[in-house]
Amino acid sequence: MVYTKKEGTIRATEMKYSVQSCGKRHPWCKICRPDLISKHSQACADSWNGPNRRADMSLRQRGKILSPEHCKDISNALKGRPKSPEHCAKFSTNLKTRWQDPEYRQKIVSATFAASHIRPNKTEIRLQILLDKLFPGQYQYVGDGQLILGGCCPDFANVNGQKKLIELYGDYWHAGEDPQNRMNHFAQFGFKTLIVWEHELENLQELEQKLFRYTECETELFDLSPEGDAETTAPQSLQSSVILTN
């Protein structure tokens, strides 16, 4: 049976009434069949909380293109849900409390990097080529979240047994920043950090000397392997994400 818009509204109202108070016109009456309502509610909750539910929904929605009108309708619907100051304050407090948990914070940071699909930019690729030329197999790009130290992700890490990092600072994006703050942060975890500025790539001779002096410095070893202590020695490469906290 096909209903007009007006007939559909009337029918929906009648069904709502029959569910809310026994009109004996609908099998889903919560007065006549409370067991059925409870069973259906539990089944819906179990389905929604199932391990594959959200993944299945994501796959079904992936690739769908919403019309501008549909997007506008969704936006208007969300705007029509005002939140009280009490609700906002409670939500903010809850997030701040959860953020104090190192495990939760590192989980969010790691997930953010993974979802961003970060790749080295042109300047980082130039530095990586130079590092591979001067020190084959010693430095690896980890700016995509492979190595996270206290919520911060360095650009390059030594994977040949030394706790050494290299940070590439862009002349524009890092203008006015104090590199010492970054160095001090990584030093908490026993890492030595070298700052390379973007403009230094224009003078390769001086940069090569700077990199050689830094690489020749002795540091303690660092182990990222599952069997090793994450504070002492190092493997040949970073195969998976490593997260360290204080």
C-alpha positions as CSV (number, residue, x, y, z in Angstrom):
1,M,0.0,0.0,0.0
2,V,1.2,3.5,-0.9
3,Y,0.4,6.4,1.3
4,T,0.3,10.0,0.5
5,K,2.4,12.3,2.7
6,K,-0.7,13.3,4.7
7,E,-1.9,9.7,5.1
8,G,1.6,8.6,6.0
9,T,1.8,11.3,8.8
10,I,-1.6,10.2,10.1
11,R,-0.6,6.5,10.0
12,A,2.7,7.2,11.8
13,T,0.8,9.1,14.5
14,E,-1.6,6.2,15.0
15,M,1.3,3.7,15.3
16,K,3.1,5.9,17.8
17,Y,-0.1,6.1,19.9
18,S,-0.7,2.4,19.8
19,V,2.9,1.8,21.0
20,Q,2.7,4.4,23.8
21,S,-0.7,3.4,25.1
22,C,-2.5,0.1,24.4
23,G,-4.8,0.8,21.4
24,K,-4.7,-2.9,20.4
25,R,-4.0,-1.9,16.9
26,H,-0.3,-2.6,16.7
27,P,1.7,-5.7,17.6
28,W,4.5,-3.6,19.2
29,C,2.4,-2.3,22.0
30,K,4.7,-1.9,25.1
31,I,1.7,-2.5,27.4
32,C,0.5,-5.7,25.8
33,R,4.0,-7.1,24.8
34,P,6.7,-5.6,27.0
35,D,8.8,-8.7,26.5
36,L,8.8,-8.2,22.8
37,I,9.8,-4.5,23.1
38,S,12.6,-5.4,25.5
39,K,13.8,-8.2,23.3
40,H,13.9,-5.9,20.3
41,S,15.7,-3.2,22.2
42,Q,18.4,-5.5,23.4
43,A,18.8,-7.0,19.9
44,C,19.3,-3.5,18.5
45,A,21.8,-2.6,21.2
46,D,23.8,-5.8,20.6
47,S,23.9,-5.2,16.9
48,W,25.1,-1.6,17.3
49,N,27.8,-2.6,19.8
50,G,28.9,-5.6,17.7
51,P,32.6,-5.7,16.7
52,N,31.9,-5.4,12.9
53,R,28.9,-3.1,13.0
54,R,30.7,0.2,12.5
55,A,33.1,-1.3,10.0
56,D,30.2,-2.6,7.9
57,M,28.5,0.8,8.1
58,S,31.7,2.5,7.0
59,L,32.1,0.1,4.0
60,R,28.4,0.7,2.9
61,Q,28.8,4.4,3.1
62,R,32.2,4.6,1.5
63,G,32.1,6.1,-2.0
64,K,28.6,7.5,-1.7
65,I,28.4,11.1,-2.9
66,L,25.8,13.2,-1.0
67,S,24.0,16.0,-2.9
68,P,24.4,19.6,-1.7
69,E,20.8,19.5,-0.6
70,H,21.3,16.4,1.5
71,C,24.4,17.9,3.1
72,K,22.5,21.1,3.9
73,D,19.7,19.1,5.5
74,I,22.2,17.3,7.7
75,S,23.9,20.6,8.6
76,N,20.6,22.2,9.5
77,A,19.5,19.1,11.6
78,L,22.7,19.2,13.6
79,K,22.5,23.0,14.1
80,G,19.0,22.4,15.6
81,R,20.5,20.6,18.6
82,P,21.6,23.3,21.1
83,K,23.7,22.1,24.0
84,S,23.3,23.7,27.4
85,P,26.4,25.3,29.1
86,E,26.2,22.5,31.7
87,H,26.5,19.9,29.0
88,C,29.4,21.7,27.3
89,A,31.2,22.1,30.6
90,K,30.7,18.4,31.5
91,F,31.9,17.3,28.1
92,S,35.0,19.5,28.3
93,T,35.9,18.3,31.8
94,N,35.5,14.7,30.6
95,L,37.8,15.2,27.7
96,K,40.5,16.9,29.8
97,T,40.4,14.1,32.3
98,R,40.8,11.4,29.6
99,W,43.6,13.4,28.0
100,Q,45.6,13.2,31.2
101,D,45.8,9.4,30.7
102,P,49.1,8.8,28.8
103,E,47.7,5.6,27.2
104,Y,44.6,7.4,25.9
105,R,46.6,10.4,24.7
106,Q,49.1,8.3,22.8
107,K,46.3,6.2,21.3
108,I,44.6,9.3,19.9
109,V,47.9,10.8,18.6
110,S,48.8,7.5,17.0
111,A,45.4,7.1,15.4
112,T,45.5,10.7,14.1
113,F,48.8,10.1,12.4
114,A,47.6,6.8,10.9
115,A,44.4,8.4,9.5
116,S,46.3,11.3,8.1
117,H,48.3,9.1,5.7
118,I,51.3,11.5,6.2
119,R,54.0,11.3,3.6
120,P,57.4,13.2,3.5
121,N,57.2,16.5,1.7
122,K,59.7,17.7,-0.9
123,T,62.1,19.2,1.6
124,E,62.0,16.0,3.8
125,I,62.6,13.9,0.7
126,R,65.7,16.0,-0.2
127,L,67.1,15.5,3.4
128,Q,66.3,11.7,3.3
129,I,68.2,11.4,0.0
130,L,71.2,13.2,1.5
131,L,71.0,11.0,4.7
132,D,70.9,7.8,2.6
133,K,73.9,9.0,0.6
134,L,76.0,9.8,3.6
135,F,74.8,7.2,6.1
136,P,73.2,4.3,4.3
137,G,70.7,2.4,6.4
138,Q,71.2,4.6,9.5
139,Y,68.3,7.1,9.4
140,Q,64.6,6.5,8.5
141,Y,61.7,8.9,8.1
142,V,59.3,8.5,11.0
143,G,57.3,11.6,10.7
144,D,54.3,9.5,9.7
145,G,53.8,8.4,13.3
146,Q,56.1,5.4,13.5
147,L,57.8,6.8,16.5
148,I,55.9,9.0,19.0
149,L,57.7,10.3,22.1
150,G,55.5,11.9,24.7
151,G,52.9,12.9,22.1
152,C,55.5,14.4,19.7
153,C,56.6,12.8,16.5
154,P,60.2,13.4,15.2
155,D,61.0,13.6,11.5
156,F,64.0,11.2,11.3
157,A,65.3,8.6,13.7
158,N,68.5,6.6,13.8
159,V,67.7,2.9,13.3
160,N,71.3,1.6,13.5
161,G,71.5,1.5,17.3
162,Q,71.8,5.1,18.5
163,K,69.2,7.3,20.2
164,K,69.5,10.1,17.7
165,L,66.8,12.2,16.0
166,I,66.9,14.8,13.3
167,E,64.2,17.4,13.0
168,L,63.7,19.4,9.8
169,Y,62.5,22.9,10.4
170,G,60.9,24.9,7.6
171,D,61.9,28.5,7.4
172,Y,58.3,29.6,7.1
173,W,56.4,27.2,9.2
174,H,58.8,27.2,12.2
175,A,59.8,30.9,12.0
176,G,60.0,32.3,15.6
177,E,60.0,28.9,17.3
178,D,62.8,28.0,19.7
179,P,64.2,24.6,18.6
180,Q,65.6,24.1,22.1
181,N,62.1,23.3,23.4
182,R,61.8,20.4,21.0
183,M,65.3,19.2,21.9
184,N,64.5,19.3,25.6
185,H,61.3,17.4,25.1
186,F,63.0,14.5,23.3
187,A,65.9,14.6,25.8
188,Q,63.4,13.5,28.5
189,F,63.5,10.1,26.7
190,G,67.2,10.0,26.4
191,F,67.3,11.1,22.7
192,K,69.8,13.6,21.2
193,T,68.2,15.8,18.6
194,L,69.8,17.7,15.7
195,I,67.8,20.6,14.1
196,V,68.2,21.1,10.4
197,W,66.7,24.3,8.9
198,E,65.3,24.3,5.4
199,H,67.7,26.9,4.1
200,E,70.7,24.7,5.2
201,L,69.9,22.4,2.3
202,E,71.1,25.1,-0.1
203,N,74.6,24.7,1.2
204,L,75.2,20.9,1.1
205,Q,78.9,21.1,2.0
206,E,78.3,22.8,5.3
207,L,75.2,20.6,6.0
208,E,77.2,17.4,5.3
209,Q,79.9,18.5,7.8
210,K,77.2,19.2,10.4
211,L,75.6,15.8,9.9
212,F,78.9,14.0,10.1
213,R,79.8,15.7,13.4
214,Y,76.4,14.8,14.8
215,T,76.5,11.2,13.7
216,E,80.0,10.7,15.1
217,C,78.8,11.7,18.6
218,E,78.4,8.8,20.9
219,T,75.0,8.1,22.5
220,E,73.4,5.2,24.4
221,L,71.8,2.4,22.4
222,F,68.1,2.1,21.7
223,D,66.1,-1.1,21.2
224,L,62.7,-1.0,19.5
225,S,62.4,-4.7,19.1
226,P,59.6,-6.6,21.0
227,E,62.2,-8.6,22.9
228,G,64.4,-5.6,23.9
229,D,64.1,-2.9,26.5
230,A,62.7,0.2,24.8
231,E,65.3,2.3,26.7
232,T,68.6,0.6,25.8
233,T,69.3,-0.8,22.3
234,A,68.2,-0.6,18.7
235,P,67.1,-2.8,15.8
236,Q,67.8,-2.3,12.1
237,S,64.5,-0.7,11.1
238,L,61.2,0.5,12.5
239,Q,58.6,-2.0,11.4
240,S,55.8,-0.8,13.6
241,S,54.7,2.2,15.6
242,V,56.6,2.8,18.8
243,I,55.1,4.9,21.5
244,L,57.0,6.0,24.6
245,T,55.7,8.0,27.6
246,N,57.3,9.3,30.7
